[in-house]
């Protein structure tokens, strides 16, 4: 089952890195429900800035940990280099 690593930009400008097997549902949770991460609940609304599809949970968690260790500047470079497909734009915007 594919998993996604994603980066959100919060209302206060901070970045949040996470992983999920259902990106659309998880974005909804971050913005609208009680089941979103505590960090993002306090910084709504959040916007999807980056997503990366991986083969399984293990790969996604490794990548999430890797990106979380990066400094903000490196995360911003990754975001800047990322282009959403039309399908992604339609699904998340």
C-alpha positions in Angstrom: 0.0 0.0 0.0 1.5 3.4 -0.9 2.2 6.0 1.7 2.9 9.7 1.5 5.3 12.0 3.2 4.1 15.6 3.2 5.0 19.1 4.3 2.4 21.5 5.5 2.8 25.3 6.0 0.9 26.4 9.0 -0.9 29.8 9.5 2.0 31.0 11.5 4.5 30.2 8.7 6.0 27.1 10.5 6.4 23.8 8.6 5.0 20.5 9.7 6.2 17.1 8.3 4.1 14.0 8.4 3.2 10.7 6.7 0.0 9.0 5.9 -1.6 6.4 3.6 -4.6 8.7 2.8 -3.3 12.2 2.1 -6.7 13.8 1.3 -8.2 12.5 4.6 -5.2 13.5 6.6 -5.2 17.1 5.3 -8.9 17.3 6.2 -8.0 16.1 9.7 -5.3 18.7 10.1 -7.6 21.5 9.1 -11.0 20.4 10.4 -11.1 17.7 13.0 -10.1 16.8 16.5 -7.9 14.0 15.2 -5.3 16.3 13.5 -1.9 16.6 15.1 -1.8 18.8 18.2 0.9 21.0 16.6 -1.3 21.8 13.6 -4.5 22.2 15.6 -3.0 25.3 17.2 -1.8 26.7 13.8 -4.7 26.4 11.5 -5.3 26.7 8.6 -2.6 24.6 7.1 -1.7 24.3 3.4 -0.1 21.3 1.6 3.3 22.5 0.1 4.9 19.1 -0.7 4.0 15.4 -1.0 6.0 12.4 -2.0 4.5 8.9 -2.7 6.5 6.0 -1.3 6.0 2.2 -1.6 5.1 1.4 2.0 4.9 2.6 5.6 8.5 1.7 6.4 9.9 3.8 3.5 7.6 6.7 4.4 8.7 6.7 8.0 12.3 6.7 7.1 11.8 9.6 4.7 9.7 11.5 7.2 12.5 11.2 9.8 15.1 12.3 7.2 13.2 15.4 6.3 12.3 16.3 9.9 16.1 16.4 10.7 16.6 19.0 8.0 16.9 22.7 8.7 14.1 24.9 7.5 16.1 26.2 4.6 16.6 22.7 3.1 12.9 22.0 3.5 12.0 25.2 1.7 14.3 24.2 -1.2 12.5 20.9 -1.4 9.2 22.6 -1.5 10.3 25.1 -4.1 11.6 22.3 -6.4 8.3 20.4 -6.1 5.6 20.7 -8.8 2.2 19.3 -8.1 0.5 17.3 -10.9 -2.9 18.5 -12.2 -4.5 15.5 -10.4 -2.9 16.6 -7.2 -3.9 20.2 -7.7 -7.5 19.1 -8.3 -7.5 16.8 -5.3 -6.0 19.2 -2.7 -6.9 22.7 -3.9 
